[in-house]
Amino acid sequence: MQLTKKNILAVLKEQDGAIPFAGLLREFGGRHIKHELKRMLDDMAADGEIARFKGNSYSLAAAVKSIRGTLSTHRDGYGFVSPEGGGEDIFIPQRYMKSAMHGDTVEVRSELSRMGGGKQEGRITAVTHRASSRIVGRYEETRRGAIVIPEETRLNLVVAILPQGRGKAEDGQQVVAELTGYPIGGRPAEGRIVEVLGWPDDPEVEVQSAIRRFDLPNTFGKDTLAEAEAVPESVSKEDLKGRVDLRAMPTVTIDGETARDFDDAVSLRREDGNCRLWVSIADVSNYVRPGSALDRDAYLRGTSVYFPDRCIPMLPERLSNGICSLNPNVDRLTMTAEMLFDRNGSMLESRFYPSIIRSSARLTYTIVKQIIVDNDPEVMDKQRPLTPMLLEMKELALTLQAMRRKRGSIDFDLPEPEIILGLTGQTEGIIRAERNLAHQLIEEFMLAANEAVALYITGRSIPFLYRIHENPDPAKLINFQEFVYGFGYEFPLVAERVEPAELQRLLAQAEGRPEERMINYALLRCMKQARYAAENLGHFGLASKCYCHFTSPIRRYPDLVVHRILRAALETEEHTGNKRAEKKLAIATERLGEIGEHTSKRERVAMEAERDVVELKKVQYMQRHLGEEFDGYISGVTGFGFFVELNELFVEGLVHITTLDDDLYNFMEKQHSLIGRHGKRVFRIGDAVRVKVAAVVPATRRIEFVLAGHIASAPPVRPATDMTAQEEYPRIPLRGKRVGKLGQRPDKEKKAAPVSGKRRPAGKKRR
């Protein structure tokens, strides 16, 4: 048979599956046409006419099932597609990206990488949904015309602005451009200016840019505001019906100094060696009804968003800071979880009910710390009526914490930064955010209430919205196991799974040792992200079989849903067979899977927006420190260098591999290390280093360091085999190029842990 593309397609069409190269070679006459056949197959695969698979097999492209997913691109042009149904991400080389942009929903045809290792590689065949119709960026006037350069560098495009679409924008201003044409076939994206935000160095413009870039709803509709205005400012006598009156009980809120919305209050009483704890949560569900304008706006937002200088609330201020906020010395409607614990921290009983409270005092973490940690006589005297209760709360919190850790709950000891802003909105400092026993006290009580509510609803077999945290990825766990083995630590893997208690034991063993921080970070990167779901898959990090979010309905929509389900469940239990109560429960449990998926996405968007603004503040701050030297430690290692977090400032930057000119370095992925090929110098996660600030690029949020001195190294790697680094990870070293294992695909861009200067209420982490 003559070797032509038409004949190759005909042969592939006759087959049910893929044909190996050797089979095609036989079809077209043997080894003398081997090179020509290989060239033609490569060309046809590159053009998308056929698909190539592992083992050098081929099939018609149409016979390969398409996969739909979300595209995440890198500023260097390549990308990854995360399949909708889950599974391994698919690497998309730059040449196969077509016109797809970051965040788009795409159809991708997947094949196994020619470079081996079973890694999936694919090509985008269609864009099914565009994620971006508006672009936030810098307006520039050039000799060839006006353009907008997106602030989101992963979009990898420049938007051409036609003369009639420029509006009143001035060269250098921050603008919002609406896309009128997407980049197709080499033609650039086109758009028009729809909003001029202002000059980029204005702190207000920075926040407004983030709001529009991440599509954060920041204004409430007229209907929503009208409903909020109609809500009374105080509790009426009618509101007391069916509620347990707790107003005579000493109840306190404990929050940060700048907090304005208080959604949880606590009280405690000793009973024959046991402790009875009341956790009362603002009854937002009493004011925000399903299907109302308030509910629709809250669902759309999903969560409050915290920036260094402000909060974008989920609910209008009249509710969040008014009638729903548990302000001191006023009546407030709440849902209460009442729990009885024995001296060992075991919960003996629990019950839940709508209630009314009157907070005795608005306490801060600072005040509580001065009482339960510092034993400050002046503060204790000032808070004399509450001091005994606070000291008993301390005892219970420590008992609950010890019990939780015993069962395997994982606590990462990782400090968080706090952005200090001046009156003009500029960053004046970056400090370690304080976290003390007062924060932990509230956290333990909230965790206990969340778990108690989840256990109650699950025990009644009622559909529910859970907060789940799935088991770590097995491949990452195996790599982590090999990594800690080099430090003399071990933990068992059974069927590629590990018990949380084993990881908690590992962290306890590493506590206080030089490698403690690096092991914490390495383990954190093994973890999946917690999310909301209608299916109970447990919470791995808390070692809990059943968990939910109940304690923050002012700022999280899932908590509001949990309140509605709990309230309806209590009514059906009290009035068995009551059709009205059953209908209320049916409405409360509608669309839980959809709600879980939506609110999980909104949480991720909020985290990304918060991180972006904080990173910008950090970069702006570091512009004042160009050329200065700082001590830090290596927080991440890649094939193109390593990231360093500064000790004092909680700022992270990159030491690029091209600046390490003393040797050629191998990237040891499993050991999170760069190892010199000749001198065997090691740069590994956790190593202490001294760096100099070499460059700062606000547009890309990048800080670049150069090494000023290698102070100390982590303990030497204990080899699992007697192979040298070069033998285990062969590659061709090229100075000035990215280096790594032969055939290794670029990893997704490293993401820093989410932080915020205007901190999320302490003791209320996203678990």
C-alpha positions in Angstrom: 0.0 0.0 0.0 1.3 3.4 -0.9 2.4 5.6 2.0 0.0 8.6 2.0 -1.9 10.5 4.7 -5.1 9.3 3.1 -4.1 5.7 3.3 -2.9 6.0 6.9 -6.3 7.5 7.9 -8.0 4.6 6.0 -6.0 2.0 7.9 -6.7 3.6 11.3 -10.5 3.9 10.4 -10.7 0.1 9.9 -9.4 -0.5 13.5 -11.4 -0.6 16.7 -8.6 0.6 18.8 -5.1 2.1 18.5 -2.5 0.5 16.2 1.1 0.3 17.3 3.8 1.8 15.1 5.1 -1.7 14.2 1.7 -2.7 12.8 1.5 0.4 10.6 5.1 -0.3 9.5 4.0 -3.8 8.3 0.9 -2.3 6.5 3.1 0.1 4.4 6.0 -2.1 3.4 8.5 -2.6 6.2 11.6 -1.0 7.7 12.7 0.9 4.6 9.9 3.5 5.1 10.3 3.7 8.9 11.6 7.3 9.0 9.2 8.6 6.5 6.2 6.9 8.3 7.4 8.4 11.6 7.7 11.8 10.1 4.2 11.7 8.6 2.6 10.3 11.8 4.3 13.2 13.8 2.9 15.7 11.4 -0.6 14.3 11.5 -0.5 14.1 15.3 0.6 17.7 15.5 -2.2 18.8 13.1 -4.7 16.9 15.3 -5.7 14.4 12.6 -4.6 11.4 14.7 -3.9 10.8 18.4 -0.7 9.3 19.8 -0.7 7.0 22.8 1.8 5.4 25.2 3.8 2.7 23.5 3.9 4.6 20.2 0.3 3.6 19.2 -2.0 5.7 17.0 -5.7 6.1 16.4 -8.1 8.5 14.6 -8.5 11.7 16.6 -12.3 11.4 16.4 -12.1 8.0 18.1 -10.6 9.6 21.2 -13.1 10.7 23.9 -12.9 14.4 24.7 -12.6 15.5 28.3 -14.2 18.7 29.6 -12.5 20.8 32.2 -11.2 24.1 33.4 -8.0 25.5 32.0 -5.4 27.0 34.3 -2.6 28.7 32.4 1.0 29.7 33.3 2.5 33.0 32.3 5.0 31.1 30.2 2.2 29.9 27.9 1.5 26.3 28.8 -1.4 25.2 30.9 -3.3 22.4 32.8 -6.8 21.3 32.4 -8.6 20.0 35.6 -11.3 17.5 34.5 -14.8 18.3 35.7 -15.3 14.8 37.2 -12.0 14.9 39.0 -8.8 13.0 38.1 -5.3 13.8 37.1 -4.7 17.2 35.5 -3.9 17.2 31.8 -0.8 19.1 30.7 -1.4 21.3 27.6 1.8 22.4 25.7 1.7 26.0 24.5 1.4 24.9 20.8 -1.9 23.1 21.6 -3.5 25.9 23.6 -5.4 27.3 20.5 -7.3 30.5 21.5 -8.2 29.3 25.1 -7.6 31.7 28.0 -7.0 31.2 31.7 -10.2 30.0 33.5 -12.0 28.9 30.3 -14.0 25.7 30.2 -12.6 23.7 27.4 -12.8 20.3 25.6 -9.5 18.6 25.5 -8.2 15.4 23.8 -5.9 13.6 26.1 -3.0 11.3 25.3 -0.1 9.9 27.3 3.1 11.9 27.1 5.7 10.7 24.6 8.3 11.4 27.2 7.1 8.6 29.4 6.1 8.3 33.0 2.4 7.8 32.2 1.8 11.6 32.4 -1.3 12.9 30.5 -0.7 15.4 27.8 -3.4 16.9 25.6 -4.6 19.4 23.1 -7.5 21.8 23.4 -10.1 21.0 20.7 -12.8 23.6 21.6 -13.6 26.4 24.1 -17.1 25.7 25.5 -17.3 28.6 27.9 -15.3 31.8 28.2 -14.4 32.7 31.8 -13.5 36.3 31.0 -15.6 38.8 29.2 -14.0 41.8 30.9 -10.3 42.4 31.5 -8.8 44.6 34.3 -5.4 46.0 33.3 -3.2 49.0 32.4 -4.2 51.2 29.5 -1.3 52.2 27.2 -1.0 54.3 24.1 1.6 53.0 21.7 2.6 54.0 18.1 0.5 51.1 16.8 -2.6 52.0 18.8 -4.1 51.8 22.2 -3.8 48.5 24.2 -4.7 47.1 27.6 -2.2 44.9 29.3 -4.2 42.5 31.7 -3.2 42.5 35.4 -3.8 38.8 35.3 -0.5 37.6 33.7 -1.9 34.1 33.1 -4.2 35.5 30.4 -1.1 35.7 28.1 -2.7 38.3 25.8 -2.8 42.0 25.0 -6.2 43.6 24.2 -6.3 46.0 21.2 -8.5 49.0 21.9 -10.1 50.6 18.8 -10.2 54.4 18.7 -13.9 54.6 19.2 -13.6 52.4 22.3 -11.0 54.4 24.3 -13.4 56.6 26.2 -11.7 58.9 28.7 -8.9 56.6 29.6 -5.4 58.2 30.0 -2.1 56.5 29.3 -1.0 54.5 32.4 -4.4 54.3 34.1 -6.0 51.2 35.4 -9.1 50.3 33.4 -11.8 47.7 32.8 -12.0 46.6 29.1 -14.9 44.6 27.7 -13.8 42.1 25.1 -15.5 42.5 21.7 -13.3 39.8 20.0 -11.3 36.9 21.4 -7.9 36.0 20.0 -8.4 33.6 17.1 -6.0 32.4 14.4 -3.2 34.9 15.3 -5.6 37.8 15.5 -5.3 39.7 18.8 -8.1 40.2 21.3 -10.1 43.4 20.8 -12.1 45.4 23.3 -13.4 48.7 24.5 -13.0 50.6 27.8 -16.1 50.4 30.0 -14.7 51.8 33.2 -11.7 53.9 34.2 -10.6 53.0 37.7 -7.8 55.5 38.2 -4.1 55.6 38.7 -2.5 52.2 39.8 -0.6 53.5 42.8 -3.9 54.6 44.5 -4.7 52.1 47.3 -8.4 52.5 46.5 -7.8 51.7 42.9 -5.8 48.6 43.9 -8.8 47.2 45.8 -11.3 48.1 43.1 -9.1 46.4 40.6 -9.2 43.2 42.6 -12.9 43.4 43.1 -13.5 43.6 39.3 -10.7 41.2 38.4 -12.1 38.4 40.6 -15.7 39.4 39.9 -16.6 40.0 43.5 -20.1 41.4 44.0 -19.6 44.5 46.2 -22.9 46.3 46.0 -26.3 45.1 47.1 -29.4 45.3 44.9 -32.2 47.7 45.8 -34.5 44.8 46.7 -31.9 43.4 49.1 -31.3 46.8 50.8 -35.1 47.3 51.1 -35.4 44.0 52.8 -32.6 44.8 55.1 -34.1 48.2 56.0 -37.4 46.4 56.8 -35.7 44.2 59.4 -36.3 45.6 62.9 -33.3 47.0 64.9 -34.3 45.3 68.1 -35.9 42.0 69.3 -39.6 42.1 70.0 -41.7 40.2 72.4 -43.1 38.1 69.5 -39.6 36.9 68.8 -39.4 35.2 72.2 -42.0 32.5 71.3 -40.5 29.0 71.2 -37.1 30.2 72.4 -35.0 29.2 75.5 -34.2 32.3 77.5 -30.5 32.5 78.3 -30.4 36.2 79.1 -29.7 35.7 82.8 -26.6 33.6 82.0 -23.2 35.2 81.8 -22.3 35.0 78.1 -19.4 36.7 76.3 -18.1 37.2 72.8 -14.4 37.0 72.2 -13.0 38.5 69.0 -10.2 40.7 67.7 -9.9 44.4 68.5 -11.2 45.5 65.0 -14.1 43.1 64.8 -17.6 44.6 64.3 -19.7 41.6 63.6 -20.0 39.1 66.5 -21.6 35.9 65.4 -20.7 33.6 68.3 -21.0 33.9 72.1 -20.0 31.3 74.8 -20.9 30.5 78.4 -19.7 27.7 80.8 -20.8 26.2 84.1 -19.2 23.5 86.3 -21.5 20.6 87.2 -20.1 17.9 89.5 -16.7 17.7 87.8 -18.2 18.0 84.4 -18.4 21.2 82.2 -21.6 22.4 80.5 -20.7 24.6 77.5 -23.2 26.8 75.6 -22.2 28.0 72.2 -24.8 30.5 70.9 -24.6 31.5 67.3 -26.4 34.5 65.7 -29.8 33.3 64.3 -29.3 34.8 60.8 -31.9 32.3 59.4 -34.6 34.1 61.3 -34.0 37.2 59.2 -32.8 35.8 55.8 -35.4 33.5 54.4 -35.0 31.1 51.5 -35.7 32.7 48.1 -35.6 36.3 49.4 -33.5 39.0 47.9 -31.2 38.9 50.9 -30.8 35.1 50.4 -30.1 35.5 46.7 -27.4 38.1 47.3 -25.8 36.0 50.1 -25.8 32.9 47.9 -24.2 34.8 45.0 -21.4 36.0 47.3 -21.0 32.7 49.2 -18.7 34.3 51.8 -17.4 37.6 53.1 -14.0 38.6 51.6 -11.3 40.1 53.8 -8.8 42.6 52.4 -6.1 44.4 54.5 -8.2 47.5 54.8 -11.8 46.3 54.6 -14.3 43.5 54.4 -16.7 42.9 51.6 -19.6 41.4 53.6 -21.9 38.6 52.6 -24.9 40.5 54.2 -25.8 44.2 54.4 -24.3 46.1 57.3 -27.7 46.6 58.9 -27.8 42.9 59.5 -24.1 41.9 59.8 -23.2 44.7 62.3 -26.7 45.3 63.6 -29.5 42.9 64.6 -27.5 39.8 63.8 -24.4 40.9 65.6 -24.2 39.7 69.2 -23.4 43.1 70.6 -23.1 43.5 74.4 -26.0 44.4 76.7 -28.7 44.0 74.0 -31.1 41.1 73.3 -30.2 38.9 70.3 -31.8 35.8 68.7 -29.5 32.8 68.5 -29.2 29.1 67.8 -27.5 27.4 70.8 -25.5 24.2 71.0 -25.5 23.1 74.6 -22.9 20.4 75.3 -21.9 18.5 78.5 -18.2 17.3 78.7 -16.6 15.1 81.3 -13.2 15.8 82.9 -11.5 13.9 80.0 -13.2 16.0 77.3 -15.7 13.4 76.1 -19.1 14.8 75.2 -21.7 13.1 77.4 -24.7 14.8 75.9 -25.8 17.6 73.5 -28.9 19.5 72.6 -29.8 22.3 70.3 -32.5 24.9 70.4 -33.4 28.5 69.3 -32.6 30.9 72.1 -32.3 34.5 73.1 -29.2 35.9 74.8 -27.8 39.1 76.1 -24.0 39.3 75.9 -22.5 40.3 79.2 -19.3 41.7 77.6 -17.5 42.2 74.4 -14.1 40.7 75.2 -11.0 40.7 73.0 -8.3 38.1 72.6 -5.9 40.5 74.2 -8.1 40.8 77.4 -8.7 37.1 77.6 -5.0 36.3 77.2 -4.2 38.8 80.0 -6.5 36.8 82.3 -5.9 33.2 81.4 -2.3 33.3 80.4 -0.7 36.4 82.0 -2.8 36.4 85.2 -2.8 40.2 85.0 -4.2 41.3 88.4 -5.5 44.6 87.1 -7.4 43.1 84.2 -8.6 40.2 86.3 -10.0 42.7 88.8 -11.7 44.7 86.1 -13.3 41.6 84.7 -13.9 40.1 88.2 -17.5 38.7 87.5 -16.2 36.8 84.4 -12.7 35.8 85.4 -13.7 32.5 87.1 -15.7 31.4 84.1 -12.8 32.3 81.7 -10.3 30.3 83.7 -12.7 27.3 83.6 -13.0 27.8 79.9 -9.2 27.6 79.6 -9.2 24.2 81.3 -11.9 22.8 79.1 -10.3 24.2 75.9 -6.9 22.6 76.8 -8.7 19.3 77.6 -10.6 19.3 74.3 -7.4 20.2 72.4 -5.5 17.3 74.0 -8.3 14.9 73.2 -8.6 16.1 69.6 -4.8 15.7 69.0 -5.0 12.2 70.6 -7.5 11.1 68.0 -5.2 12.4 65.3 -6.4 15.9 64.4 -3.5 17.7 62.6 -2.5 21.1 63.7 0.0 22.9 61.5 2.2 25.3 63.4 2.6 27.8 60.6 2.8 31.6 61.4 0.6 34.0 59.4 1.5 37.6 58.5 -0.5 40.7 59.3 -0.3 43.8 57.1 0.0 47.1 58.9 -1.5 50.0 56.9 -0.9 53.7 57.4 -3.6 56.4 57.1 -3.0 56.7 53.4 -3.5 52.9 52.8 0.2 52.3 52.2 1.9 49.3 53.8 3.9 50.3 56.8 4.9 46.9 58.1 4.4 43.2 57.9 4.4 41.4 61.3 3.6 38.0 62.7 -0.1 37.7 63.5 -0.5 36.8 67.1 -2.2 33.5 67.9 -2.4 32.6 71.6 -4.4 30.5 74.0 -7.4 32.9 73.8 -7.6 32.2 70.0 -7.3 28.5 70.6 -10.0 28.6 73.3 -12.6 29.9 70.9 -11.4 27.6 68.1 -11.9 24.5 70.3 -15.4 25.5 71.3 -16.4 26.3 67.7 -15.0 22.9 66.5 -16.9 21.1 69.2 -20.2 22.8 68.2 -19.7 22.2 64.5 -19.0 18.5 65.1 -21.9 18.1 67.5 -24.4 19.6 65.0 -23.1 17.4 62.2 -23.4 14.3 64.4 -27.0 15.2 65.4 -28.3 15.7 61.9 -26.4 12.7 60.5 -27.8 10.5 63.3 -31.3 11.4 62.1 -30.4 10.5 58.4 -31.4 13.9 57.2 -29.7 15.3 54.0 -27.0 17.7 55.1 -24.3 20.1 53.9 -21.0 18.8 55.2 -17.5 20.4 55.5 -15.3 17.6 54.1 -11.6 17.1 53.8 -10.6 14.1 51.7 -7.6 11.9 52.2 -4.3 13.1 50.7 -3.3 12.1 47.2 -1.6 8.7 47.5 1.3 9.7 45.1 2.0 12.8 47.2 1.9 10.8 50.3 4.5 8.3 48.9 6.8 11.2 48.0 6.3 12.8 51.5 7.1 9.4 53.1 10.4 9.2 51.1 11.1 12.9 52.0 10.8 12.5 55.8 12.7 9.2 55.7 15.8 11.2 54.9 15.4 12.8 58.3 14.9 9.5 60.1 11.1 9.7 60.4 8.7 7.0 59.3 4.9 6.5 59.1 2.9 3.5 57.8 1.0 3.6 54.5 -1.7 0.9 54.3 -3.2 0.5 50.8 -1.7 4.0 50.0 -3.7 5.5 52.9 -2.5 6.9 56.2 -4.3 7.6 59.5 -4.3 11.2 60.6 -3.0 10.1 64.0 0.2 8.9 62.3 0.8 12.3 60.7 0.1 14.1 64.0 2.6 11.8 65.7 5.1 12.7 63.0 4.6 16.4 63.5 5.0 15.9 67.3 8.3 14.1 66.8 9.6 16.9 64.6 8.5 19.7 67.0 11.4 21.9 68.1 13.9 20.3 65.6 15.6 22.2 62.7 13.4 20.4 60.1 10.1 21.1 61.9 9.0 23.9 59.6 10.0 22.2 56.4 8.1 19.0 57.4 5.0 21.1 58.2 5.1 22.8 54.8 5.8 19.6 52.9 2.9 17.8 54.6 0.6 20.8 54.0 1.3 20.5 50.3 0.1 16.9 50.4 -3.3 17.9 51.6 -6.3 18.4 49.5 -8.4 21.5 50.0 -11.4 21.3 52.3 -14.8 21.8 50.6 -18.5 21.7 51.1 -20.5 18.6 49.9 -23.8 16.9 50.4 -22.0 13.6 50.8 -20.3 12.9 54.1 -16.7 11.9 53.3 -15.3 12.9 56.7 -12.7 15.5 57.6 -9.2 14.1 57.4 -7.4 17.0 58.9 -9.6 17.1 62.0 -9.7 13.3 62.1 -13.5 13.7 62.3 -16.0 11.3 60.8 -18.7 14.0 60.6 -18.2 17.7 60.4 -19.9 20.9 59.3 -19.8 24.7 59.4 -22.4 26.1 61.8 -20.7 28.9 63.8 -20.4 31.8 61.3 -23.7 32.4 59.4 -23.0 36.1 59.2 -20.0 35.6 56.9 -20.5 32.1 55.3 -23.5 30.9 53.4 -23.0 27.2 54.2 -23.4 28.0 57.9 -26.8 29.7 57.1 -27.9 26.5 55.2 -26.9 24.4 58.2 -28.9 26.6 60.5 -32.0 26.2 58.4 -31.6 22.4 58.3 -31.0 22.3 62.1 -34.0 24.5 62.8 -36.3 22.5 60.5 -35.0 19.2 62.0 -35.7 20.3 65.5 -39.3 21.3 64.5 -40.0 17.9 62.8 -38.6 16.1 65.9 -40.8 18.2 68.2 -43.9 18.0 66.0 -43.8 14.5 64.4 -46.1 14.4 61.3 -46.4 18.1 61.1 -46.7 18.8 57.3 -45.6 22.4 57.7 -42.4 21.4 59.5 -41.7 18.6 57.0 -42.1 21.1 54.1 -39.8 23.5 55.8 -37.2 20.7 56.1 -37.7 19.7 52.4 -37.0 23.3 51.3 -33.9 23.6 53.6 -32.4 20.4 52.1 -32.9 21.3 48.4 -30.0 21.5 46.0 -27.4 20.7 48.6 -24.9 19.3 46.1 -25.2 22.4 43.9 -24.9 24.7 47.0 -21.8 22.8 48.1 -20.1 23.1 44.7 -21.0 26.8 44.3 -19.9 27.9 47.8 -16.7 25.9 47.5 -15.9 27.8 44.3 -16.8 31.2 46.0 -14.5 30.3 48.9 -11.6 29.6 46.5 -12.2 32.9 44.6 -12.3 34.8 47.9 -9.0 33.2 49.0 -7.4 34.0 45.7 -8.5 37.6 45.8 -7.4 38.1 49.4 -4.0 36.5 48.5 -3.6 38.7 45.4 -4.1 42.0 47.3 -1.9 40.9 50.2 0.9 39.9 47.7 0.6 43.3 46.0 1.0 45.1 49.4 4.0 42.9 50.1 5.6 43.7 46.8 5.0 47.5 47.2 6.5 47.3 50.6 9.6 45.5 49.4 10.2 48.1 46.7 11.6 50.3 49.6 14.1 47.6 50.5 15.8 47.0 47.2 19.4 46.0 47.8 18.9 45.2 51.4 19.8 41.8 53.0 17.5 39.6 55.1 17.6 36.2 56.8 15.1 33.6 55.7 14.5 30.0 55.0 13.7 28.0 51.9 10.0 27.5 51.6 9.8 25.7 48.3 12.1 24.2 45.6 11.4 23.8 41.9 13.4 23.0 38.8 14.0 26.7 38.2 15.2 27.8 41.7 13.9 28.0 45.2 11.5 30.3 47.1 12.7 32.0 50.3 10.4 33.3 53.0 11.9 36.1 55.1 11.9 35.5 58.9 10.9 39.0 60.0 8.6 40.2 57.2 6.7 37.0 56.1 7.5 37.9 52.5 8.4 35.3 49.9 10.6 35.7 46.8 12.4 33.6 44.3 16.2 32.8 44.0 16.4 31.8 40.3 18.7 28.9 39.4 20.5 31.1 36.9 21.9 33.2 39.8 23.5 30.1 41.4 26.7 30.3 39.3 28.9 28.2 41.5 27.7 24.9 40.1 25.1 23.1 37.9 22.2 22.0 40.0 20.0 18.9 39.8 16.4 19.2 40.9 15.6 16.4 43.4 11.8 16.5 43.3 11.0 13.9 46.0 13.6 15.4 48.4 12.5 19.0 47.7 16.1 19.9 47.0 18.6 21.3 44.5 21.9 19.5 44.7 25.1 20.7 43.1 26.4 18.4 40.4 30.1 18.8 41.3 30.3 20.4 44.8 27.2 18.6 46.2 26.0 21.8 47.7 22.3 21.3 48.8 19.5 23.8 48.9 16.4 22.2 50.5 13.1 23.2 52.1 13.8 24.5 55.6 17.4 25.5 55.0 18.3 28.9 56.5 19.7 31.4 54.0 20.6 35.0 53.7 19.4 36.8 50.6 19.5 40.3 49.0 16.4 41.9 47.4 17.4 42.1 43.7 14.2 43.1 41.9 10.6 43.7 42.6 7.9 43.5 39.9 4.4 44.7 41.2 2.6 43.8 37.9 3.5 40.1 38.3 3.6 40.2 42.2 7.2 38.9 41.9 10.0 39.5 44.3 13.4 38.3 43.2 16.3 37.5 45.6 19.9 36.6 45.1 21.8 34.5 47.6 23.9 36.5 50.0 25.1 33.6 52.1 24.2 30.0 52.9 24.0 30.0 56.7 22.9 26.5 57.6 21.7 23.4 55.9 19.2 20.8 57.0 20.5 17.4 58.0 22.1 15.5 55.1 19.8 13.4 53.0 19.8 9.7 54.0 19.9 8.0 50.6 17.3 5.3 49.9 19.7 3.7 47.4 23.4 4.1 46.7 22.8 5.9 43.4 24.2 9.4 43.0 21.9 12.3 42.3 23.0 12.3 38.7 22.3 8.6 38.3 18.9 8.8 39.9 17.8 11.9 38.0 19.7 12.0 34.7 19.3 15.2 32.7 21.3 17.5 30.4 22.2 20.5 32.5 22.0 23.8 30.7 23.1 27.0 32.5 20.4 29.6 32.2 17.7 27.1 31.4 15.2 25.4 33.6 16.6 22.1 34.7 15.0 19.0 36.1 14.3 15.4 35.5 14.4 14.2 31.9 10.9 14.5 30.5 9.5 16.2 33.6 6.5 18.4 33.0 6.3 21.9 34.5 4.5 21.9 37.8 1.6 24.3 38.4 2.8 27.6 39.7 3.5 27.5 43.4 0.8 29.1 45.5 1.4 30.7 48.8 -0.8 30.0 51.7 -3.8 32.5 51.9 -3.2 35.4 54.3 -4.9 38.6 55.0 -4.0 41.7 56.9 -7.6 42.4 57.9 -7.7 39.0 59.3 -10.5 36.6 59.2 -11.9 36.3 62.7 -9.3 34.5 64.6 -10.2 31.1 66.0 -12.4 30.6 63.0 -10.1 29.1 60.4 -11.2 27.6 57.1 -11.0 24.0 58.2 
